[in-house]
Every structure is written in structure tokens, then in C-alpha cells.
Amino acid sequence: MADWIYILNPNKDTLDDEPSDKETMRRLAEEEPALELWLSRRNRMEIGDRLWFFFTHPESAVAAVAEVDKEPWDDPEDPEVSYLVGVTLLDEATQALYRAPVSRDELGLGQVRSVQKVKPQALPVLLERAGL
């Protein structure tokens, strides 16, 4: 199993035409946890991997988590989208992270890309805050 950071910028990214902020993710975790997310490249995600959602604004922090349900696939119907990945938001863990997000400093993040592996030293704090 691998852990990934998925970057969301609430000022420009949307989820089903809703803002991609931590409030929306908290609500979706409770009401509609299954998501299909865009990836710029396939990565090596596998079923059971975790995606930790890092919100760039207003506070740079991880405040939601999901589990990969379906490995990345091409979307032949939408040439603008490179790949999609199916995930399910983890409700209790997302609620815990919403209340106590993990800051950029705690993660040791340098340059932020759209998707990257979690640094080994950051994983214990993510797991603890999420109650996993």
C-alpha cells in the first residue's frame, strides 16, 4: 500500500461543480463518499492506496483522506482528462482531519505538485490525526 498527497486548490479546482474546499470534502465524506478524480499522469496507484487531500487555500494543510477503489484509467470520452482514479472518502478519518488538519510544515512539503508520494516522516502524523 502507498500513500499519496493529492493537491487541491479551492480557488480553481472543483468537484462536480462544487468548490474543492475542506468543507465540501467533509460533507461529501458523509453524504457521497465515492469520487472520480483527475490525474495528469497514471502514477502507480493501486487499490487500497490512500490519497491525502492537501488544500492550498486558505490554510495549506491536509484535511481529508480517501482510499483508492479503482486503479487509474484513461478516459476515452474526454481527451482533456489524462486519467481518472476512483476513490472513496473515509468519513471518520476525514472528520478528524477536518477538525485537526496537518499543516504544510508538519508534512515537510517543498514544491507542491498535483500528486506526489507522502514522505515517510510525514506518514505517522497523518495517520495519528486521521485516527487510522
C-alpha positions as CSV (number, residue, x, y, z in Angstrom):
1,M,0.0,0.0,0.0
2,A,1.2,3.5,-0.8
3,D,0.2,6.9,0.5
4,W,-0.2,9.9,-1.9
5,I,-0.7,13.6,-1.5
6,Y,-3.4,15.0,-3.8
7,I,-3.2,18.7,-4.2
8,L,-6.5,20.7,-4.4
9,N,-6.6,24.5,-5.0
10,P,-10.1,25.6,-3.9
11,N,-9.7,28.8,-5.9
12,K,-9.5,26.9,-9.2
13,D,-10.3,23.2,-8.8
14,T,-13.9,21.9,-8.5
15,L,-15.6,18.6,-7.5
16,D,-18.8,18.1,-9.5
17,D,-19.0,21.9,-9.9
18,E,-18.6,22.5,-6.2
19,P,-15.6,24.2,-4.6
20,S,-12.8,21.8,-3.7
21,D,-12.5,23.1,-0.1
22,K,-12.3,21.2,3.1
23,E,-16.0,21.9,4.0
24,T,-17.1,20.3,0.7
25,M,-14.9,17.3,1.2
26,R,-16.1,16.8,4.8
27,R,-19.7,16.9,3.6
28,L,-19.0,14.5,0.7
29,A,-17.3,12.1,3.0
30,E,-20.5,11.8,4.9
31,E,-23.1,12.0,2.1
32,E,-21.4,10.9,-1.2
33,P,-18.0,9.5,-0.5
34,A,-17.3,7.9,-3.9
35,L,-15.4,10.2,-6.3
36,E,-13.6,10.0,-9.6
37,L,-10.6,12.3,-9.6
38,W,-8.5,13.6,-12.4
39,L,-4.8,12.7,-12.7
40,S,-2.3,14.3,-15.0
41,R,-0.4,11.0,-15.2
42,R,-1.1,7.5,-14.3
43,N,1.2,7.2,-11.3
44,R,1.4,3.7,-9.8
45,M,-1.7,3.9,-7.7
46,E,-3.3,0.6,-6.7
47,I,-6.5,-0.5,-5.0
48,G,-6.1,0.1,-1.2
49,D,-3.7,3.0,-1.5
50,R,-4.6,6.2,0.3
51,L,-5.0,9.7,-1.1
52,W,-4.4,12.5,1.5
53,F,-6.0,15.8,0.3
54,F,-3.8,18.8,0.6
55,F,-5.8,22.1,0.3
56,T,-3.7,25.0,-0.8
57,H,-6.1,27.8,0.5
58,P,-7.0,29.4,2.8
59,E,-4.8,27.2,5.0
60,S,-2.2,24.9,3.4
61,A,-3.0,21.6,5.1
62,V,-4.2,18.0,4.7
63,A,-7.8,17.9,5.8
64,A,-9.3,14.8,4.1
65,V,-8.4,11.3,3.1
66,A,-9.7,8.6,0.7
67,E,-8.9,5.1,-0.3
68,V,-8.3,4.1,-3.9
69,D,-11.1,1.8,-5.1
70,K,-10.1,1.5,-8.8
71,E,-6.7,1.9,-10.4
72,P,-6.2,4.8,-12.7
73,W,-7.7,4.5,-16.2
74,D,-7.8,6.5,-19.4
75,D,-11.0,8.5,-20.1
76,P,-11.5,8.0,-23.9
77,E,-14.6,10.2,-23.8
78,D,-12.8,13.2,-22.6
79,P,-9.4,13.9,-24.3
80,E,-8.9,16.9,-21.9
81,V,-8.5,14.5,-19.0
82,S,-5.4,12.3,-18.9
83,Y,-6.5,9.8,-16.3
84,L,-9.2,9.2,-13.7
85,V,-8.9,7.3,-10.4
86,G,-11.8,6.0,-8.3
87,V,-11.7,6.7,-4.6
88,T,-13.9,6.6,-1.5
89,L,-13.5,9.3,1.1
90,L,-13.0,7.8,4.6
91,D,-15.7,9.6,6.7
92,E,-14.4,9.3,10.2
93,A,-10.8,10.0,9.2
94,T,-11.8,13.0,7.1
95,Q,-13.9,14.3,10.0
96,A,-10.9,14.0,12.3
97,L,-8.6,15.7,9.8
98,Y,-11.2,18.5,9.3
99,R,-11.0,19.2,13.0
100,A,-7.2,18.9,13.2
101,P,-5.6,19.4,9.8
102,V,-1.9,18.5,9.2
103,S,0.0,21.7,8.1
104,R,2.4,22.0,5.3
105,D,5.3,22.4,7.8
106,E,4.3,19.2,9.5
107,L,4.3,17.4,6.2
108,G,7.7,18.8,5.2
109,L,6.4,19.6,1.8
110,G,8.7,21.6,-0.5
111,Q,7.5,22.2,-4.1
112,V,3.9,21.2,-4.5
113,R,2.9,19.1,-7.5
114,S,-0.5,17.8,-8.3
115,V,0.1,14.3,-6.9
116,Q,3.1,13.0,-5.0
117,K,4.0,10.3,-2.6
118,V,3.8,11.1,1.1
119,K,7.2,11.5,2.7
120,P,7.9,8.7,5.2
121,Q,8.5,11.1,8.1
122,A,5.0,12.7,7.5
123,L,3.0,9.5,7.5
124,P,2.9,8.9,11.3
125,V,1.4,12.4,11.9
126,L,-1.2,11.9,9.1
127,L,-2.2,8.5,10.5
128,E,-2.5,9.9,14.0
129,R,-4.6,12.9,13.1
130,A,-6.9,10.8,11.0
131,G,-7.3,8.2,13.7
132,L,-6.0,5.4,11.5
